[in-house]
Amino acid sequence: RNFYYITMLRDPVSRYLSEWKHVQRGATWKTSLHMCDGRSPTPDELPTCYLGDDWSGVSLQEFMDCGYNLANNRQVRMLADLSLVGCYNLTFMNESERNMILLQSAKNNLKNMAFFGLTEFQRKTQYLFERTFNLKFISPFTQFNITRASNVDIDEGARKRIEVLNFLDMQLYEYAKDLFLQRFQYSKQEEHQKNRQKRREERRLLREQRVHQWQKEEAVTEDYNSQVERW
């Protein structure tokens, strides 16, 4: 069977704040196995950030202070092939090499996907999806710029720290945005060329119909004139 892999990416700062608010309300990923190379990570490889059932009420500062927080660079980690870096074993290679491999792997996998969209470009995302899969949604996508993340009031220092914690996601998102807009522009140009070719073909057919009609009228006129001469 053929599968098409698709994904949606989001601005890393907004995505991080959204996850923090989600966790703050009591969400957990306890049922996630984080399988890699046929096994789940050990507690030493992936420690938890909190004690108890969940992390309800966690402050943003506490959320950022946990070095094992999987919210950090989540988009890169979920798109990359973790087996290339020893899965969750941070002693498998040095950190800089690990980061470089993860980022490149995420970029490659994203580039090879049949489709991906960006939440900040809902209409363009819809257009590319419809063009890619030859489908039509019954209603246009709506751009919601007011979200739980956008309602969080943070100072510049906190924003900078989130960007540092998600520095791989920041690089991936810039790459994704550039690739996304290239795909959109290419699809628009392709659509424009097809429409122009279609209009040319329609004009050609119309000219041929007119010529054919004119020839029929000429033939009728000649036939009438010949009959008049015989009379």
Solvent accessible surface area in square Angstrom, and as a share of the most:
residue,aa,sasa,rsa
1,R,247,0.90
2,N,141,0.73
3,F,131,0.55
4,Y,153,0.58
5,Y,151,0.58
6,I,83,0.42
7,T,33,0.19
8,M,85,0.38
9,L,4,0.02
10,R,55,0.20
11,D,48,0.25
12,P,2,0.01
13,V,4,0.02
14,S,36,0.23
15,R,34,0.12
16,Y,0,0.00
17,L,5,0.03
18,S,31,0.20
19,E,12,0.05
20,W,22,0.08
21,K,52,0.22
22,H,79,0.35
23,V,10,0.06
24,Q,48,0.21
25,R,127,0.46
26,G,25,0.24
27,A,24,0.18
28,T,51,0.30
29,W,101,0.35
30,K,117,0.50
31,T,129,0.75
32,S,43,0.28
33,L,119,0.59
34,H,49,0.22
35,M,107,0.48
36,C,14,0.08
37,D,110,0.57
38,G,67,0.64
39,R,106,0.39
40,S,46,0.30
41,P,24,0.15
42,T,61,0.35
43,P,115,0.72
44,D,132,0.68
45,E,34,0.15
46,L,31,0.16
47,P,38,0.24
48,T,104,0.60
49,C,34,0.20
50,Y,51,0.19
51,L,174,0.87
52,G,61,0.58
53,D,113,0.59
54,D,50,0.26
55,W,35,0.12
56,S,65,0.42
57,G,58,0.56
58,V,3,0.02
59,S,46,0.30
60,L,22,0.11
61,Q,100,0.44
62,E,93,0.42
63,F,2,0.01
64,M,9,0.04
65,D,81,0.42
66,C,19,0.11
67,G,70,0.67
68,Y,113,0.43
69,N,15,0.08
70,L,34,0.17
71,A,0,0.00
72,N,24,0.12
73,N,22,0.11
74,R,31,0.11
75,Q,18,0.08
76,V,1,0.01
77,R,31,0.11
78,M,139,0.62
79,L,20,0.10
80,A,13,0.10
81,D,63,0.32
82,L,22,0.11
83,S,43,0.28
84,L,91,0.45
85,V,0,0.00
86,G,14,0.14
87,C,9,0.05
88,Y,20,0.08
89,N,46,0.24
90,L,108,0.54
91,T,122,0.71
92,F,116,0.48
93,M,37,0.16
94,N,90,0.46
95,E,128,0.57
96,S,84,0.54
97,E,69,0.31
98,R,23,0.08
99,N,26,0.13
100,M,129,0.57
101,I,44,0.22
102,L,12,0.06
103,L,19,0.09
104,Q,94,0.42
105,S,10,0.07
106,A,0,0.00
107,K,43,0.18
108,N,58,0.30
109,N,57,0.29
110,L,0,0.00
111,K,99,0.42
112,N,117,0.60
113,M,32,0.14
114,A,40,0.31
115,F,7,0.03
116,F,2,0.01
117,G,0,0.00
118,L,0,0.00
119,T,43,0.25
120,E,69,0.31
121,F,50,0.21
122,Q,35,0.16
123,R,146,0.53
124,K,64,0.27
125,T,2,0.01
126,Q,18,0.08
127,Y,35,0.13
128,L,10,0.05
129,F,39,0.16
130,E,22,0.10
131,R,81,0.29
132,T,64,0.37
133,F,47,0.19
134,N,139,0.71
135,L,98,0.49
136,K,170,0.72
137,F,81,0.34
138,I,183,0.93
139,S,66,0.43
140,P,83,0.52
141,F,50,0.21
142,T,77,0.45
143,Q,64,0.29
144,F,151,0.63
145,N,108,0.55
146,I,137,0.69
147,T,46,0.27
148,R,149,0.54
149,A,6,0.05
150,S,63,0.41
151,N,109,0.56
152,V,28,0.16
153,D,143,0.74
154,I,34,0.17
155,D,97,0.50
156,E,107,0.48
157,G,51,0.49
158,A,18,0.14
159,R,90,0.33
160,K,110,0.47
161,R,85,0.31
162,I,0,0.00
163,E,46,0.21
164,V,104,0.60
165,L,39,0.19
166,N,1,0.00
167,F,84,0.35
168,L,8,0.04
169,D,1,0.00
170,M,55,0.25
171,Q,85,0.38
172,L,2,0.01
173,Y,8,0.03
174,E,106,0.48
175,Y,63,0.24
176,A,0,0.00
177,K,55,0.23
178,D,82,0.43
179,L,29,0.14
180,F,1,0.00
181,L,67,0.33
182,Q,102,0.45
183,R,59,0.22
184,F,30,0.13
185,Q,96,0.43
186,Y,143,0.54
187,S,14,0.09
188,K,83,0.35
189,Q,92,0.41
190,E,59,0.26
191,E,51,0.23
192,H,99,0.44
193,Q,103,0.46
194,K,118,0.50
195,N,65,0.33
196,R,100,0.37
197,Q,100,0.44
198,K,126,0.53
199,R,108,0.40
200,R,124,0.45
201,E,65,0.29
202,E,90,0.40
203,R,120,0.44
204,R,94,0.34
205,L,78,0.39
206,L,82,0.41
207,R,135,0.49
208,E,84,0.38
209,Q,115,0.51
210,R,156,0.57
211,V,79,0.45
212,H,112,0.50
213,Q,91,0.41
214,W,150,0.53
215,Q,97,0.43
216,K,106,0.45
217,E,93,0.42
218,E,70,0.31
219,A,57,0.44
220,V,104,0.60
221,T,70,0.41
222,E,113,0.51
223,D,79,0.41
224,Y,127,0.48
225,N,73,0.37
226,S,42,0.27
227,Q,55,0.24
228,V,69,0.40
229,E,148,0.66
230,R,175,0.64
231,W,210,0.74
